[in-house]
């Protein structure tokens, strides 16, 4: 009976999302923008738990730099930006390789092309900032189609629906299970890989510890491991919101540490390229996300939700910081040969 109800619920969820997907592209660009802003404001008002996470993150990251009222305002704007990203993904069937530049500007993309020439191979490091959904689409049309990883939904019907939206500009979504192996094979064949590099993972996953707003946090090691194994540069990229529903794709200088750099050093360099952008304009970052889910023992100044983790300290104390199964490394090498 429970399984039957789950199937019905999954079908109803798929139907609701399908209706939204079909309806949103009928809206004008201005109407979609205004609708997303209002949706974000409603979410900020009623999502008390998420708003509390955002406020505590801002307080931990900026201390007394912002008043309580300003922290509330930034949290609300963060909801608005996230809602814009989701609604814009549904509006994206209106975009194509010929008209996307009417809505999306670009900065330093030509420099990025020069930095990865002649092979064109690179790791595109993105962040939970601005409209990272349109960033993916625009990157494909700008000549950087990549293998990308995304979070699967518990409802497999939704996973397929979102995959089709995200692959419209030439990307290929790879399953998260075993994704690092698939991305490694793509890079070995002079392709490109793209992934969110500020994703927080539990300590038992392949992770690395970095400094983020003066606090240690534990994030995916995938981009650092891939860079260390292949030698291709990491190109950090973010999507800056502009007025009236427009955006600007900004490519940062490449991250290509010297041979022998640790995974921690690689991941830290990637984050350091982005933190000044967030400090300058914090609202587009996903402050409702638990960026500091784990903390070192007896550490002070972290958000209240941060959990003390002995595994965190063990990872941070290792010379190379990374936690990767040797079987994975051997399998990757032999499978990609």
C-alpha positions in Angstrom: 0.0 0.0 0.0 2.8 2.4 0.9 4.6 1.7 -2.4 1.4 2.3 -4.3 0.9 5.6 -2.6 4.5 6.6 -3.3 3.9 5.9 -7.0 0.8 8.1 -7.0 2.6 10.9 -5.1 5.5 10.8 -7.6 3.1 11.0 -10.5 1.2 13.9 -9.0 4.5 15.7 -8.3 5.6 15.1 -11.9 2.2 16.4 -13.2 2.5 19.6 -11.0 6.1 20.3 -12.2 5.2 19.6 -15.8 2.3 22.1 -15.6 4.7 24.7 -14.2 7.3 23.8 -16.9 4.7 24.3 -19.7 3.2 27.5 -18.1 6.2 29.5 -17.2 7.6 29.9 -20.8 4.3 31.5 -21.8 5.1 34.5 -19.5 7.0 37.5 -20.7 10.5 38.0 -19.4 9.4 40.8 -17.2 6.5 38.9 -15.8 8.6 35.9 -15.0 11.1 38.1 -13.2 8.4 39.7 -11.1 6.7 36.4 -10.4 10.0 34.9 -9.2 10.8 37.8 -6.9 7.3 37.5 -5.3 7.7 33.8 -4.9 11.1 34.3 -3.2 9.6 36.8 -0.8 6.8 34.4 0.1 9.3 31.6 0.7 11.4 33.8 2.9 8.4 34.7 4.9 7.1 31.2 5.5 10.3 29.1 5.6 11.2 29.9 9.2 13.8 27.2 9.4 15.6 28.1 6.2 15.5 31.8 7.1 17.1 31.0 10.5 19.9 29.2 8.7 20.5 32.1 6.4 20.6 34.6 9.3 22.9 32.5 11.3 25.2 32.0 8.3 25.3 35.8 7.7 26.1 36.5 11.3 28.9 34.0 11.4 30.4 35.1 8.1 30.2 38.9 8.6 30.0 39.4 12.3 28.9 42.9 13.1 29.4 44.2 9.6 25.6 44.1 9.0 22.8 45.2 11.3 20.1 42.7 12.1 17.8 44.4 9.7 20.3 44.2 6.9 20.9 40.5 7.6 17.1 40.0 7.2 17.1 41.9 4.0 20.0 39.9 2.5 18.3 36.6 3.5 15.1 37.7 1.8 17.1 38.7 -1.3 18.8 35.3 -1.3 15.4 33.6 -1.5 14.5 35.9 -4.3 17.6 35.0 -6.3 17.1 31.3 -5.7 13.4 31.5 -6.9 14.6 33.4 -9.9 17.0 30.6 -10.8 14.3 27.9 -10.5 11.7 29.9 -12.5 14.3 30.9 -15.1 15.2 27.2 -15.6 11.5 26.6 -16.5 11.5 29.7 -18.7 14.7 28.6 -20.5 13.0 26.8 -23.4 12.6 30.4 -24.6 16.4 30.7 -24.8 18.5 29.3 -27.6 22.0 29.8 -29.1 20.8 32.7 -31.2 19.0 34.8 -28.6 20.6 34.0 -25.2 22.9 37.1 -25.4 19.8 39.3 -25.2 19.5 38.2 -21.6 23.0 37.1 -20.6 26.1 39.2 -20.8 29.6 37.8 -20.5 32.9 38.9 -19.0 36.4 37.5 -19.5 35.0 34.5 -21.4 37.5 35.1 -24.2 40.3 35.1 -21.7 39.1 31.7 -20.4 39.3 30.4 -24.0 42.8 31.5 -24.3 43.8 30.0 -20.9 42.6 26.5 -21.9 43.9 26.6 -25.5 44.8 24.6 -27.5 43.0 21.5 -26.1 40.0 23.4 -24.7 39.9 21.0 -21.8 39.1 22.3 -18.3 37.2 21.9 -15.1 34.5 24.6 -14.8 34.1 25.3 -11.1 30.7 26.9 -10.3 29.1 28.1 -7.0 25.7 28.3 -5.4 25.6 31.9 -6.5 23.2 33.8 -8.7 21.5 31.8 -11.5 23.8 28.8 -11.7 21.1 27.1 -13.9 21.4 29.7 -16.7 25.2 29.7 -16.2 25.2 26.1 -17.2 23.0 26.7 -20.3 25.0 29.8 -21.4 28.3 28.0 -21.0 27.1 25.4 -23.5 26.1 28.0 -26.1 29.4 29.9 -25.5 31.3 26.9 -26.6 31.9 25.1 -23.3 29.5 22.1 -23.3 30.6 19.9 -20.5 29.8 16.8 -18.5 28.0 18.0 -15.4 26.8 16.4 -12.2 23.5 17.3 -10.5 21.6 16.2 -7.5 19.1 13.4 -8.3 15.6 13.7 -7.0 14.0 11.0 -4.9 11.3 11.1 -7.5 13.0 9.7 -10.7 10.4 11.3 -12.9 11.6 14.7 -11.8 15.2 13.8 -12.4 14.5 13.0 -16.0 12.5 16.2 -16.5 15.2 18.5 -15.1 17.9 16.6 -17.0 16.3 17.5 -20.3 16.1 21.2 -19.3 19.8 21.2 -18.3 21.1 19.4 -21.4 19.5 21.8 -23.9 22.7 23.7 -24.7 24.9 20.6 -25.2 25.8 19.5 -21.7 25.6 15.9 -20.7 24.4 15.1 -17.1 26.2 12.2 -15.5 24.8 10.3 -12.5 26.2 11.3 -9.2 27.0 7.7 -8.3 30.5 7.1 -9.7 30.5 10.6 -11.2 34.2 11.3 -10.5 35.2 8.3 -12.6 33.0 9.5 -15.6 34.3 13.1 -15.3 37.9 11.8 -15.2 37.3 9.9 -18.4 35.9 13.0 -20.1 38.9 15.1 -19.1 41.3 12.4 -20.2 39.7 12.6 -23.7 40.2 16.4 -23.7 36.7 17.2 -22.8 35.3 19.5 -20.1 33.7 18.8 -16.7 31.6 21.2 -14.6 30.6 20.9 -11.0 29.5 23.0 -8.0 32.6 23.3 -5.9 31.1 24.8 -2.7 29.0 21.7 -2.0 29.2 20.6 1.7 29.4 16.8 2.1 29.5 14.5 5.2 33.0 13.6 6.4 32.7 10.0 5.2 32.5 11.2 1.6 35.6 12.2 -0.4 36.1 15.6 1.1 38.6 18.4 1.8 38.7 21.1 4.5 39.0 24.7 3.4 38.7 28.2 5.0 35.5 30.0 4.1 34.8 33.4 5.6 37.4 32.7 8.3 35.8 29.4 9.3 36.8 25.9 8.3 34.2 24.0 6.3 34.2 20.6 4.5 33.5 20.5 0.8 33.7 18.1 -2.1 37.2 17.2 -3.2 36.2 16.2 -6.7 37.4 19.3 -8.5 40.8 19.2 -6.7 41.3 15.5 -7.3 40.4 15.8 -11.0 42.8 18.8 -11.4 45.6 17.0 -9.6 45.1 13.8 -11.7 44.7 15.5 -15.1 46.6 18.7 -14.9 43.9 20.7 -16.7 43.1 24.1 -15.3 40.0 24.9 -13.2 38.1 27.9 -14.5 36.0 29.4 -11.6 32.8 31.0 -13.1 29.8 32.7 -11.5 26.6 34.2 -12.7 26.1 37.8 -11.5 22.4 39.0 -11.4 21.6 42.2 -13.3 18.5 44.4 -13.1 15.2 43.3 -14.8 16.0 39.6 -14.9 19.3 39.8 -16.8 22.5 38.2 -15.9 26.3 38.3 -16.5 28.5 35.3 -16.8 31.9 36.1 -15.2 35.0 33.9 -15.8 37.7 34.2 -13.1 41.4 33.6 -13.8 42.3 30.0 -14.1 43.4 27.9 -11.1 46.3 25.8 -12.1 48.5 25.1 -9.0 52.1 23.9 -9.4 52.6 20.1 -9.5 52.6 18.7 -6.1 49.9 21.0 -4.7 47.7 19.3 -2.2 44.0 18.9 -2.7 43.4 21.3 0.1 45.6 24.0 -1.7 43.7 23.5 -5.0 40.3 23.6 -3.4 41.3 26.7 -1.3 42.6 28.5 -4.3 39.3 27.9 -6.1 37.3 29.2 -3.2 39.6 32.2 -2.7 38.8 33.3 -6.3 35.1 33.6 -5.4 34.9 34.8 -1.8 35.6 38.5 -2.7 32.6 38.4 -5.1 30.3 37.2 -2.3 31.7 39.7 0.1 31.0 42.5 -2.4 27.5 41.3 -3.2 26.4 38.6 -0.7 22.7 38.3 -1.5 23.0 36.0 -4.6 24.8 33.3 -2.6 22.6 30.5 -1.2 22.6 31.5 2.4 19.8 29.1 3.3 22.2 26.3 2.6 24.1 24.8 5.6 27.6 25.7 4.4 29.1 25.0 7.8 27.3 21.8 8.6 30.4 20.4 10.4 32.9 22.2 12.6 36.2 21.4 14.4 36.0 20.3 18.0 35.6 23.2 20.4 35.5 25.8 17.6 33.7 29.1 18.3 31.8 31.5 16.1 30.1 28.9 13.9 26.4 28.9 13.1 24.3 27.1 15.8 23.4 24.2 13.4 27.1 23.3 12.9 27.9 19.9 14.4 31.2 19.0 16.1 32.8 16.1 14.2 35.9 14.1 15.1 36.1 13.0 11.5 36.4 16.6 10.5 39.5 17.1 12.6 41.0 13.9 11.2 40.5 15.0 7.6 41.9 18.5 8.4 45.0 17.0 10.0 46.1 14.9 7.0 48.9 16.2 4.9 46.8 16.0 1.7 43.4 16.6 3.5 41.6 14.4 1.0 39.7 11.3 1.8 39.6 9.0 -1.2 39.3 5.3 -1.5 42.5 3.8 -3.2 40.2 1.4 -5.1 38.6 4.4 -6.7 42.0 5.7 -7.9 43.0 2.4 -9.4 39.7 1.9 -11.0 39.8 5.4 -12.5 43.2 4.9 -14.0 42.4 1.5 -15.6 38.9 2.4 -16.7 40.1 5.5 -18.5 43.0 4.0 -20.3 
